[in-house]
Amino acid sequence: MKSNLSLDKENIHGFISSQQPLKYLNDKNQDEQILEDLACSIPKLLLTNKIRKQIDELPDSFFSHDLSKYSEEELRLLNVQFSFLAHAYVWGDLVPSKILCKAIAKPWSNISKMLGRPPILSYASYCLDNWHKINQDEGVNLDNVALNYNFLGGIDEDWFVTIHVCIEHAANKAIQSASNIALKTETSDCDEKVLLEELTSIKEAMLEVNHIFRKMPEKCDPYIYYHRVRPYIFGWKNNPALPDGLIYESCFDEKPQLFRGETGAQSSIVPTLDALLNVVHERDELREYLDEMKSYMPPSHRELIKFIEDTSKVKQQVSSNKLLMELYDDCCQEISIFRSQHLRYAADYIHNQSTKSTLFGSGGSKVRGTGGTPFMKYLKKHRDETDSSKIKK
């Protein structure tokens, strides 16, 4: 692989690039073209119930060529395409498949391993690596971002994901500032002027994040999300539809694997800010879950969170300055607002829809989220622990 996946602490620009990810490979070989065609056809194949038939017709030797020729950017694209196809295969009928065929399982597992992530549709593949700008001369905003790949497609699914793309982009300044504070703390150069500038930047970035997040209901209907978007992003851990997990044919000694589905908890924004602001999460099932979610993040994201966790002393550093203490609390408040909004959406988009069912499926458990957790309980506890971190309670 022509890339280094490790963290460059001196060159942190956030978790999503202002340069759009790859949508297609250039100069494709036959397997690459077949993969692209299938990935682009997922909505039509799901609609006509032909997704499994099409994939089952692939030879076992599909995509068995040398993967080391690909750059990291190309591998991320391939991982997006395989992830969408795998989830469409598993969840694309009324009865989920307990086995993922070798033609998808083998290359997908190998590509995911090279990227340092498990073979599952993660937040990184669903969101961070799956968008493009409509007008290349304009910025990353809700009027100029579209998805590269989707399941059934449509406004609701696209809006659900592009909201998160734009949230990630708006949070870049906060991540840069968090990194700057940690770097300057490491070299004993983090004075009050630095803290004032960087914490102000974090607060302003999170204000914009929350402004974008509040737009979710404008074009993403709760009913459509629950019945036509959510069913395809589930994983196979703590999922009653696949209680034993999923068998990846010719991988993992063909023992069933348990991986959690795509969830916002796999975004690195809030864990990074938690680490910077020294937000304490009690050591319990929730803490274990948050730590587990890091394994689904790109390795460089995990490394940055760990670096900031090990370095940051922000709560102590602001404790002797009234203005900085207020600014610290303002940052905690914006994160709490984000978590409260997430909790409201969980109620509107999942809990309140859970009694309805259509031919597209029931939307899954009303108790557990796409990551396989008791989401209402967890989201409330996330928020409460953030509030508890404030200096002025």
C-alpha positions in Angstrom: 0.0 0.0 0.0 1.4 3.4 -1.0 0.5 5.1 2.2 1.2 5.5 5.9 -1.8 5.1 8.1 -0.1 6.5 11.2 -0.8 9.8 12.8 1.1 13.0 11.9 0.6 15.1 15.0 2.1 18.2 13.3 -0.3 18.1 10.4 -3.9 17.7 11.8 -6.6 19.2 9.7 -9.6 17.4 11.1 -11.2 14.1 10.4 -12.6 14.8 6.9 -10.7 16.4 4.0 -11.9 19.4 2.1 -10.8 17.4 -0.9 -13.5 14.9 -1.8 -12.8 11.2 -1.6 -12.5 9.1 -4.7 -15.7 8.0 -6.4 -14.2 5.8 -9.1 -10.9 4.2 -9.9 -9.1 5.2 -13.1 -8.0 2.7 -15.7 -10.0 -0.1 -14.2 -9.4 -3.8 -14.7 -12.3 -6.2 -15.2 -12.9 -6.9 -11.5 -12.7 -3.3 -10.6 -15.3 -2.4 -13.3 -17.6 -5.2 -12.1 -17.3 -4.0 -8.5 -18.1 -0.4 -9.4 -21.0 -1.4 -11.6 -22.5 -3.6 -8.8 -22.0 -0.9 -6.2 -23.7 1.7 -8.4 -26.6 -0.6 -9.1 -27.4 -1.4 -5.4 -30.7 0.6 -5.3 -32.1 -1.1 -8.4 -30.9 -4.5 -7.3 -32.5 -4.1 -3.9 -35.7 -2.9 -5.5 -35.9 -6.0 -7.7 -34.6 -8.5 -5.1 -31.7 -9.4 -7.4 -28.8 -8.3 -5.2 -27.9 -11.8 -3.8 -28.4 -13.4 -7.2 -26.0 -11.0 -8.9 -23.4 -11.3 -6.2 -23.7 -15.1 -6.0 -22.9 -15.3 -9.7 -19.4 -13.8 -9.0 -16.6 -16.4 -9.1 -14.8 -17.3 -5.9 -11.6 -15.8 -7.5 -13.2 -12.4 -7.8 -10.9 -9.6 -6.8 -8.1 -12.0 -5.8 -5.3 -9.8 -7.4 -2.5 -8.1 -5.5 -4.0 -5.4 -3.2 -0.6 -3.8 -2.4 -0.7 -1.7 -5.6 -3.5 0.5 -4.2 -2.9 3.7 -2.4 -4.7 4.4 0.9 -7.2 6.6 -0.9 -8.0 3.8 -3.4 -8.3 1.2 -0.7 -10.8 3.5 1.1 -12.9 3.6 -2.1 -12.8 -0.1 -2.5 -13.8 -0.6 1.1 -16.8 1.7 0.6 -17.9 -0.3 -2.4 -17.4 -3.7 -0.8 -19.1 -2.5 2.5 -22.2 -1.4 0.7 -22.4 -4.6 -1.3 -21.9 -6.8 1.8 -24.6 -5.1 3.7 -27.0 -5.1 0.8 -26.3 -8.9 0.4 -26.9 -9.6 4.1 -29.9 -7.3 4.7 -31.3 -7.2 1.2 -34.1 -9.7 1.7 -36.8 -10.4 4.3 -34.5 -13.0 5.9 -30.9 -11.9 6.5 -28.1 -14.1 5.1 -26.1 -15.8 7.8 -23.2 -16.3 5.3 -21.4 -13.8 3.2 -20.1 -15.4 0.0 -16.4 -15.7 -0.6 -16.4 -13.3 -3.6 -17.2 -10.4 -1.3 -16.0 -11.7 2.1 -12.4 -12.5 1.1 -11.3 -9.2 -0.6 -13.4 -7.1 1.8 -11.7 -8.7 4.8 -8.3 -8.2 3.3 -8.9 -4.5 2.3 -10.4 -3.7 5.8 -7.3 -5.3 7.4 -5.0 -3.1 5.4 -7.0 -0.1 6.5 -6.8 -1.2 10.2 -10.6 -1.6 10.6 -13.0 -4.6 10.8 -14.9 -5.7 7.7 -18.2 -3.9 8.4 -19.9 -0.8 7.1 -18.5 1.7 9.5 -19.1 5.4 9.9 -15.9 6.1 8.0 -17.1 4.2 5.0 -20.7 5.3 5.1 -19.9 9.0 5.7 -16.2 10.2 5.6 -15.2 8.4 2.4 -18.6 8.5 0.6 -19.3 12.0 -0.8 -18.5 14.5 -3.5 -19.0 18.1 -4.2 -21.5 18.9 -6.9 -19.8 22.1 -7.9 -16.0 21.8 -7.5 -15.5 25.6 -7.1 -17.8 25.7 -4.0 -17.1 24.6 -0.5 -18.4 21.6 1.6 -21.9 22.6 2.6 -25.4 21.1 2.5 -26.1 22.8 -0.8 -23.1 21.3 -2.5 -22.6 17.7 -1.2 -24.0 14.4 -2.5 -23.3 10.8 -1.8 -21.3 8.5 -4.0 -23.0 5.3 -3.0 -26.2 4.4 -1.1 -28.8 1.6 -0.6 -32.3 2.5 -1.7 -31.3 6.1 -2.4 -33.5 9.1 -2.3 -33.5 12.4 -0.5 -33.9 11.0 3.0 -30.9 8.7 2.9 -28.7 11.2 1.2 -29.7 14.0 3.6 -29.1 11.8 6.6 -25.5 11.1 5.5 -24.6 14.6 4.0 -25.7 16.2 7.3 -22.9 14.2 9.0 -20.4 15.0 6.2 -21.0 18.7 6.8 -20.9 18.2 10.6 -17.5 16.6 10.2 -16.3 19.4 8.0 -17.6 22.1 10.4 -15.8 20.3 13.3 -12.4 20.4 11.6 -11.5 23.7 13.3 -12.4 22.2 16.7 -10.2 19.1 16.0 -7.3 21.4 14.8 -7.6 23.5 18.0 -7.8 20.4 20.2 -4.6 19.1 18.6 -2.9 22.5 18.9 -3.6 22.6 22.7 -2.3 19.1 23.2 0.8 19.8 21.2 1.6 23.0 23.1 0.8 21.2 26.4 3.3 18.5 25.4 6.0 21.2 25.0 4.9 23.3 27.9 3.9 26.2 25.6 0.1 26.2 26.3 -0.4 29.5 28.0 -3.6 31.4 28.7 -3.5 33.2 25.3 -3.3 29.8 23.5 -6.2 28.4 25.6 -8.4 31.5 24.9 -7.8 31.3 21.2 -8.2 27.6 20.8 -11.2 27.1 23.2 -13.0 30.0 21.4 -12.4 28.2 18.1 -13.8 25.0 19.5 -16.9 26.7 20.8 -17.5 28.5 17.5 -17.0 25.2 15.6 -19.5 23.3 17.8 -22.0 26.1 17.5 -21.9 25.5 13.7 -22.0 21.7 14.2 -25.2 22.1 16.2 -26.7 24.5 13.7 -26.2 21.9 10.9 -27.4 19.0 13.1 -30.7 20.8 13.8 -31.4 20.7 10.0 -31.8 16.9 10.0 -35.7 16.9 9.9 -35.8 19.3 7.0 -35.2 16.5 4.4 -35.0 13.3 6.3 -38.4 11.9 7.4 -38.3 9.7 10.5 -40.6 7.0 8.9 -38.4 6.8 5.8 -35.2 6.7 7.8 -36.5 3.9 10.1 -37.9 1.7 7.4 -35.8 2.3 4.4 -32.4 3.6 5.6 -31.8 2.1 9.0 -32.3 -1.6 8.2 -29.2 -1.7 5.9 -26.7 -0.2 8.3 -27.1 -2.7 11.1 -24.2 -4.9 12.1 -24.2 -8.5 13.5 -23.3 -8.0 17.1 -26.1 -8.0 19.7 -28.5 -8.2 16.8 -31.4 -10.7 17.3 -31.7 -11.0 13.6 -28.3 -12.6 13.5 -27.7 -13.8 17.0 -24.7 -15.9 16.2 -23.1 -13.3 14.0 -22.1 -13.6 10.3 -19.9 -16.2 8.6 -17.4 -14.7 6.2 -16.8 -17.5 3.7 -13.1 -18.5 3.5 -12.2 -16.0 6.3 -11.8 -16.2 10.1 -11.7 -20.1 9.8 -15.4 -19.6 8.8 -16.3 -19.0 12.5 -19.2 -16.4 12.9 -17.9 -12.9 13.5 -19.6 -10.3 15.7 -19.2 -6.7 14.5 -21.3 -3.7 15.4 -23.1 -1.7 12.8 -22.6 1.9 11.6 -23.3 4.4 14.3 -22.5 8.0 15.1 -20.5 6.8 18.1 -17.8 5.8 15.6 -17.3 9.5 14.7 -14.1 10.8 16.3 -15.3 14.3 16.9 -16.9 14.0 20.4 -14.4 11.4 21.7 -11.6 13.9 20.8 -13.3 16.8 22.5 -14.1 14.6 25.5 -10.4 13.7 25.7 -9.3 17.4 25.5 -11.8 18.6 28.0 -11.1 15.8 30.4 -14.7 14.6 30.4 -14.8 11.5 32.6 -16.9 8.5 31.6 -17.6 6.1 34.5 -16.0 2.7 34.0 -19.0 0.7 33.2 -20.7 -1.0 30.2 -21.0 2.4 28.5 -17.3 3.2 28.9 -16.5 -0.2 27.4 -18.7 0.4 24.5 -17.1 3.9 23.8 -13.7 2.3 23.9 -14.9 -0.5 21.6 -16.1 2.1 19.1 -12.5 3.3 18.6 -11.6 0.1 16.9 -14.0 1.0 14.1 -12.4 4.4 13.5 -9.4 4.9 11.1 -6.1 4.2 13.0 -5.0 7.9 12.8 -8.2 9.0 14.5 -7.6 6.5 17.3 -4.1 7.7 17.7 -5.1 11.3 17.9 -7.7 10.6 20.6 -5.1 8.6 22.6 -2.5 11.4 22.2 -4.9 14.0 23.5 -6.1 11.7 26.3 -2.6 11.2 27.5 -1.6 14.9 27.1 -4.5 17.2 27.9 -4.7 19.0 31.2 -7.2 21.6 30.0 -9.6 21.4 33.0 -6.6 22.1 35.4 -5.1 24.7 33.1 -8.3 26.9 33.0 -9.1 26.6 36.7 -7.4 29.8 37.8 -8.9 32.1 35.1 -12.6 33.0 35.3 -12.9 33.8 31.5 -11.2 30.5 30.6 -13.5 28.6 33.0 -16.5 30.1 31.4 -15.2 29.2 28.0 -14.5 25.7 29.1 -18.0 25.3 30.3 -19.3 26.8 27.1 -17.5 24.1 25.1 -19.0 21.4 27.4 -22.4 23.0 26.9 -22.2 22.8 23.1 -21.2 19.1 23.3 -24.1 18.5 25.7 -26.5 20.3 23.3 -25.2 18.0 20.5 -25.8 14.9 22.6 -29.2 16.1 23.7 -30.2 16.7 20.0 -28.9 13.1 19.3 -31.2 11.9 22.1 -34.2 13.7 20.7 -33.5 12.3 17.2 -33.2 8.8 18.6 -36.7 9.2 20.1 -38.2 10.6 17.0 -36.5 8.5 14.3 -36.3 5.2 16.1 -38.3 4.8 19.3 -41.5 6.5 18.0 -41.3 4.6 14.7 -40.8 1.1 16.2 -44.4 0.0 16.0 -44.6 0.5 12.3 -43.7 -2.1 9.7 -43.5 -2.2 5.9 -42.3 -4.5 3.1 -38.9 -2.8 3.5 -38.6 -4.2 7.0 -39.4 -3.2 10.5 -36.3 -1.0 10.9 -34.9 -3.4 13.5 -35.0 -3.3 17.3 -36.7 -0.3 19.1 -34.5 -1.0 22.1 -31.1 -1.4 20.4 -29.4 1.0 18.0 -27.6 0.2 14.8 -24.4 -0.3 16.9 -26.3 -3.0 19.0 -26.7 -0.9 22.1 -29.5 0.3 24.4 -29.2 3.6 22.7 -31.7 5.8 24.7 -30.0 4.8 28.0 -26.5 5.3 26.5 -27.2 8.7 24.9 -28.7 10.1 28.1 -25.7 9.0 30.1 -23.3 10.5 27.5 -25.0 13.8 27.9 -25.2 13.7 31.7 -21.5 12.9 32.0 -20.7 15.9 29.8 -22.8 18.1 32.0 -21.1 16.8 35.1 -17.8 17.8 33.7 -18.6 21.5 33.8 -16.8 23.6 36.4 -19.9 25.6 37.3 -22.6 23.0 37.8 
